[in-house]
Amino acid sequence: MIFTHTCIITDDVKVLSLFYEEVLGIKAVYYGKDYSEFNTERGTLSIYRADMFNELAPNSAFPAYNRSVILEFSVEDVDAEYERLQEVAVEWVKPPTTQPWGNRSIYFRDLDGNLVNFYMQVNS
C-alpha cells in the first residue's frame, strides 16, 4: 500500500489554494474551479470544494472542522521558513521549537483552521 495524498475540503478552493501557494512555494494545479492539487516529492495535497464533494458522499465532510489531523511538511530550515511566513496571514500556534524527539518545528493554522507543521530533523 502507498499513501498518496491528503485532501482538504473547503468552501473556497481558490482562496485556500492561493494561501497554500504562498506557504508551500508551489503553484496549484487546477482541475476546474472546484479542485486543485499541490504535488510534492512524496505526496499530493489536494483541495476540493465542499458542496461538490458532498454530492459524491452526502454529509460526510464539513469544511473548517478539522481539529485532529496535522498536515506535516519536512523543510530544510524551519527558522528560515518561520521568517518567510511572517509576511503570510497565518495563525501561529507555536514558534520554532526543538521537540524532545529531535525535530525542530513551527505550527500554524491555514485559513480554514487546519493545523500545519513545518519541521526538520536536528538530532540524529
QUIWOMO-V516208 format. One record per pair of residues at least 24 apart in sequence whose C-alpha atoms are under 7 Angstrom apart, sorted by the first residue. I is the first residue (numbers start at 1). GAP is how many residues later the second one is. Records with the same first field share a line. If there is no record, write none. Layout:
# QUIWOMO-V516208
I=GAP + GAP
This chain:
# QUIWOMO-V516208
4=39 + 40
5=38 + 39 + 40
6=38 + 39 + 40
7=38 + 39 + 40 + 41
8=38 + 39 + 40
9=38 + 39 + 40 + 41 + 52 + 53 + 54
10=37 + 38 + 39 + 40 + 53 + 54
11=38 + 39 + 52
12=37
13=34 + 35 + 36
16=95
23=62
64=48 + 49 + 50
66=48
67=47
69=46
70=45 + 46 + 47
71=44 + 45 + 46
72=44 + 45 + 46
73=44 + 45 + 46
74=44 + 45 + 46
75=43 + 44 + 45
76=44
77=43
78=26 + 27 + 28 + 40 + 41 + 42
